[in-house]
């Protein structure tokens, strides 16, 4: 149990690869622990490995079907996987997504993540695939009652669908202020304003995220991406390197650093990062991109 708790602590700090190494060992030692499969599923989900995430989460549920969190993450994984397929296949997946989130709420009526997942489904899915604006509005009100900052994010998503961008901006600012101690809120606000090219607001939120989760490499990776878009390349490189210091297996940070080394014509350093990705990447989509870039450099 001490090793499992260590893995959970590492996961919560954003140290995904270190946590995964421990969980893989525990899985091989005891394949009947639902928590091991649950956290392996969460890690795969954060790595965008949706098939693996679904497999792990279904195994966790098969061992223990009383945990709302497992159904919540399963719904999230199924929903994200459906975005990668054509519209007909996605429509067939909607029922599974909805069932997973509804089961999570049945087991835990206060489950925020399942509510947010259903809200997103009802808001953005076309009517033929289960979209329902009225149900989305009802869920948004429930989210606001449980967690006002997350409620503001939901409201911003609705405004975004309506293309009311000035009001979306204001709502994200309010969410950042209200959720100043919520790392998830700060990351979402940072990424939104990075896409909007409002880099000052993006940096404010990602710096707050880093203050809340200093061991999480994703904060430094995202800050590096923001600084890169501001043409502050040396600072961007510094943050990509910090992300790698926190997690040496972080392939995204290695790839971003390789791009910047290549841009600065430090191609020997770029090659080191690209070769690392190719050797360690397994089936990760960045592996093919690293191979392509390495050929261009040669």
Phi and psi in degrees as a GROMACS rama.xvg file:
@    title "Ramachandran Plot"
@    xaxis  label "Phi"
@    yaxis  label "Psi"
@TYPE xy
-63.6961  -40.4757  UNK-2
-66.6007  -39.0212  UNK-3
-62.9  -43.8422  UNK-4
-64.4209  -36.8975  UNK-5
-61.7297  -42.6417  UNK-6
-63.8436  -41.3397  UNK-7
-63.195  -43.6035  UNK-8
-60.8221  -43.3205  UNK-9
-63.7624  -41.4739  UNK-10
-60.6547  -45.2894  UNK-11
-66.6877  -24.4984  UNK-12
-82.9088  -6.13771  UNK-13
88.4848  8.20892  UNK-14
-87.1233  71.7891  UNK-15
-65.514  -44.8976  UNK-16
-69.9555  -37.8974  UNK-17
-65.2898  -41.7252  UNK-18
-63.5947  -41.8199  UNK-19
-63.5984  -38.2835  UNK-20
-59.3594  -44.4128  UNK-21
-66.8772  -43.5566  UNK-22
-65.6688  -37.1509  UNK-23
-61.9017  -40.8596  UNK-24
-62.7894  -46.2515  UNK-25
-64.3791  -37.3051  UNK-26
-60.9782  -40.6185  UNK-27
-72.2374  -27.7014  UNK-28
-80.061  -35.6083  UNK-29
-151.149  103.896  UNK-30
-93.0077  24.1884  UNK-31
-118.517  10.8493  UNK-32
-96.6471  111.919  UNK-33
-64.3327  -29.0029  UNK-34
-66.6672  -36.1794  UNK-35
-61.5347  -47.8579  UNK-36
-68.9362  -34.2644  UNK-37
-61.1571  -49.4243  UNK-38
-71.8655  -31.9941  UNK-39
-62.6341  -38.0734  UNK-40
-64.8732  -42.0882  UNK-41
-61.9824  -42.2357  UNK-42
-65.711  -45.4343  UNK-43
-60.4469  -37.5442  UNK-44
-62.3333  -44.5701  UNK-45
-69.0365  -22.6936  UNK-46
-89.8015  5.71158  UNK-47
65.8239  25.5349  UNK-48
-100.785  78.2493  UNK-49
-70.7502  -37.468  UNK-50
-61.5239  -46.0563  UNK-51
-62.1423  -42.674  UNK-52
-59.9488  -46.1477  UNK-53
-61.3162  -43.5918  UNK-54
-61.5054  -47.4098  UNK-55
-64.0698  -43.8689  UNK-56
-68.5863  -36.5529  UNK-57
-65.5904  -35.3859  UNK-58
-66.6903  -40.2965  UNK-59
-61.1391  -43.55  UNK-60
-67.8568  -36.5055  UNK-61
-62.1654  -35.2489  UNK-62
-77.356  -40.4976  UNK-63
-145.686  106.223  UNK-64
-96.1997  21.8322  UNK-65
-106.28  4.87796  UNK-66
-101.499  114.113  UNK-67
-60.1282  -37.2398  UNK-68
-61.9775  -32.2432  UNK-69
-68.5594  -41.4493  UNK-70
-68.0687  -37.1882  UNK-71
-59.1342  -50.147  UNK-72
-68.9723  -32.8182  UNK-73
-63.4398  -43.5449  UNK-74
-60.2147  -41.2047  UNK-75
-64.0265  -44.617  UNK-76
-64.6092  -43.2637  UNK-77
-62.9362  -40.6306  UNK-78
-64.965  -43.4081  UNK-79
-69.1356  -36.5047  UNK-80
-62.8822  -37.3891  UNK-81
-64.793  -23.1973  UNK-82
-71.1988  -17.2442  UNK-83
-92.0052  -2.87398  UNK-84
-116.131  174.495  UNK-85
-71.1469  166.178  UNK-86
-62.9109  -33.2049  UNK-87
-69.1782  -43.9219  UNK-88
-65.2348  -38.8131  UNK-89
-62.0461  -41.4832  UNK-90
-61.709  -36.6226  UNK-91
-70.4065  -23.9532  UNK-92
-82.6987  -21.2385  UNK-93
-56.0387  -41.3108  UNK-94
-60.0677  -40.4465  UNK-95
-65.9531  -40.6638  UNK-96
-61.4512  -49.9514  UNK-97
-60.9984  -43.7921  UNK-98
-61.5932  -39.9807  UNK-99
-64.7119  -46.6262  UNK-100
-65.4408  -40.6306  UNK-101
-65.9853  -36.8796  UNK-102
-65.1106  -39.2765  UNK-103
-60.3201  -42.4878  UNK-104
-71.2995  -31.1338  UNK-105
-63.6302  -40.2177  UNK-106
-79.3179  -30.5927  UNK-107
-143.628  93.1427  UNK-108
-60.5911  -16.7754  UNK-109
-96.675  7.07314  UNK-110
-64.0583  113.009  UNK-111
-74.5968  -43.6951  UNK-112
-61.6309  -40.3011  UNK-113
-65.8799  -39.108  UNK-114
-62.3536  -44.5965  UNK-115
-63.5642  -37.7709  UNK-116
-64.4112  -45.1529  UNK-117
-64.538  -40.1087  UNK-118
-57.5877  -47.4758  UNK-119
-61.9543  -41.1542  UNK-120
-62.0127  -51.3843  UNK-121
-64.9302  -32.4444  UNK-122
-73.8856  -44.224  UNK-123
-103.763  -22.1732  UNK-124
-69.5378  141.747  UNK-125
-65.5608  156.467  UNK-126
-53.0257  -39.1756  UNK-127
-65.2653  -19.0455  UNK-128
-108.505  13.3102  UNK-129
106.507  3.05846  UNK-130
-64.0573  142.49  UNK-131
-156.476  98.4524  UNK-132
-57.9038  -36.2632  UNK-133
-66.0671  -43.0014  UNK-134
-66.0962  -35.5774  UNK-135
-61.9272  -43.9089  UNK-136
-62.52  -41.4176  UNK-137
-63.7183  -41.5618  UNK-138
-68.3664  -36.2326  UNK-139
-60.123  -41.3127  UNK-140
-64.0451  -39.129  UNK-141
-66.3786  -41.3739  UNK-142
-62.2906  -43.3292  UNK-143
-60.9452  -36.6233  UNK-144
-70.3729  -35.4611  UNK-145
-79.296  -43.94  UNK-146
-147.929  99.8785  UNK-147
-56.8258  -36.755  UNK-148
-65.7903  -43.9493  UNK-149
-67.155  -31.3185  UNK-150
-61.8482  -37.9427  UNK-151
-66.1955  -37.012  UNK-152
-62.9973  -42.8243  UNK-153
-61.0456  -43.4797  UNK-154
-62.8661  -39.4474  UNK-155
-62.8332  -37.8983  UNK-156
-64.2145  -39.5403  UNK-157
-64.887  -43.6784  UNK-158
-63.8319  -34.6555  UNK-159
-64.5116  -41.2026  UNK-160
-62.2908  -33.4397  UNK-161
-82.8936  -0.732652  UNK-162
65.219  26.7398  UNK-163
-92.1688  72.7958  UNK-164
-65.3102  -40.8907  UNK-165
-58.4935  -39.5622  UNK-166
-73.7882  -32.3402  UNK-167
-60.0207  -46.74  UNK-168
-56.4874  -48.6911  UNK-169
-63.0271  -37.2655  UNK-170
-69.8421  -38.6533  UNK-171
-65.3599  -37.7844  UNK-172
-61.7817  -44.0993  UNK-173
-62.4786  -40.5636  UNK-174
-62.4497  -40.9626  UNK-175
-63.78  -39.4434  UNK-176
-68.7112  -45.2601  UNK-177
-72.2572  -33.739  UNK-178
-103.072  40.652  UNK-179
-62.8967  -22.0091  UNK-180
-104.245  13.3819  UNK-181
-111.736  107.324  UNK-182
-62.3806  -38.1975  UNK-183
-61.3856  -43.0281  UNK-184
-61.0365  -46.7409  UNK-185
-62.7589  -39.3505  UNK-186
-65.4235  -43.1014  UNK-187
-65.8048  -39.3935  UNK-188
-65.8442  -43.7039  UNK-189
-59.5878  -45.3656  UNK-190
-69.4262  -34.9782  UNK-191
-62.5691  -50.5541  UNK-192
-70.8146  -25.613  UNK-193
-63.5132  -44.635  UNK-194
-64.2259  -32.2718  UNK-195
-80.6984  -5.8407  UNK-196
65.2158  24.9472  UNK-197
-97.773  80.3284  UNK-198
-72.109  -26.9261  UNK-199
-63.252  -47.8553  UNK-200
-65.62  -38.466  UNK-201
-61.1217  -44.4337  UNK-202
-65.2605  -39.0013  UNK-203
-57.8393  -44.9737  UNK-204
-73.8374  -38.2165  UNK-205
-71.5111  -31.3138  UNK-206
-65.6239  -37.1549  UNK-207
-66.5661  -39.5591  UNK-208
-58.9722  -47.0286  UNK-209
-63.1381  -36.4813  UNK-210
-64.4127  -37.5869  UNK-211
-76.3557  -34.5796  UNK-212
-134.038  72.1103  UNK-213
-66.152  -18.7574  UNK-214
-93.4722  -1.61355  UNK-215
-86.8644  114.973  UNK-216
-64.0514  -23.33  UNK-217
-64.5404  -27.0512  UNK-218
-65.3675  -46.3826  UNK-219
-69.9376  -36.5479  UNK-220
-61.6974  -47.4428  UNK-221
-66.517  -39.5105  UNK-222
-62.428  -39.966  UNK-223
-60.8005  -40.2648  UNK-224
-64.7416  -40.4837  UNK-225
-63.9827  -48.7777  UNK-226
-61.8763  -34.8297  UNK-227
-61.6672  -42.8023  UNK-228
-67.3725  -19.9284  UNK-229
-90.942  4.00322  UNK-230
63.3248  27.4354  UNK-231
-99.4413  70.5518  UNK-232
-68.1113  -37.2181  UNK-233
-65.1181  -41.2648  UNK-234
-67.8246  -36.6093  UNK-235
-61.4009  -47.0262  UNK-236
-58.3112  -41.6648  UNK-237
-59.583  -40.5611  UNK-238
-74.8913  -35.5806  UNK-239
-62.423  -38.8702  UNK-240
-67.1518  -36.2513  UNK-241
-63.308  -40.6667  UNK-242
-60.239  -40.2196  UNK-243
-70.681  -33.958  UNK-244
-60.6437  -39.3182  UNK-245
-73.5751  -33.3183  UNK-246
-149.659  99.943  UNK-247
-63.1396  -19.307  UNK-248
-93.5882  8.62378  UNK-249
-72.7682  98.3612  UNK-250
-66.6365  -34.9003  UNK-251
-64.759  -40.9532  UNK-252
-66.8052  -40.7652  UNK-253
-60.5022  -41.3182  UNK-254
-68.4772  -44.4671  UNK-255
-62.4632  -40.2252  UNK-256
-65.692  -39.2084  UNK-257
-61.027  -42.6232  UNK-258
-58.8078  -42.5636  UNK-259
-72.8169  -37.8238  UNK-260
-61.4988  -42.0627  UNK-261
-62.7283  -42.9065  UNK-262
-60.5393  -36.3046  UNK-263
-87.5696  8.32513  UNK-264
61.8445  28.4094  UNK-265
-97.4797  66.2757  UNK-266
-70.6824  -27.6536  UNK-267
-63.3292  -40.8625  UNK-268
-68.9852  -40.029  UNK-269
-59.917  -42.6183  UNK-270
-61.8401  -37.3552  UNK-271
-60.0501  -46.001  UNK-272
-66.1123  -41.7356  UNK-273
-65.7909  -41.2031  UNK-274
-65.2532  -35.6784  UNK-275
-61.2912  -45.7024  UNK-276
-61.5688  -43.4493  UNK-277
-64.242  -40.1664  UNK-278
-73.3574  -37.0636  UNK-279
-103.566  -8.56736  UNK-280
-74.8331  -18.4268  UNK-281
56.5492  -123.893  UNK-282
-97.9402  10.9502  UNK-283
-63.1173  136.662  UNK-284
-59.3206  -23.8973  UNK-285
-66.9926  -20.2418  UNK-286
-62.9718  -44.0521  UNK-287
-66.6865  -38.0199  UNK-288
-66.7248  -36.785  UNK-289
-65.3655  -41.4454  UNK-290
-60.006  -43.8257  UNK-291
-63.5554  -45.181  UNK-292
-66.7636  -37.7257  UNK-293
-62.4054  -39.2081  UNK-294
-63.8513  -39.2543  UNK-295
-65.0695  -38.9934  UNK-296
-67.7272  -40.4833  UNK-297
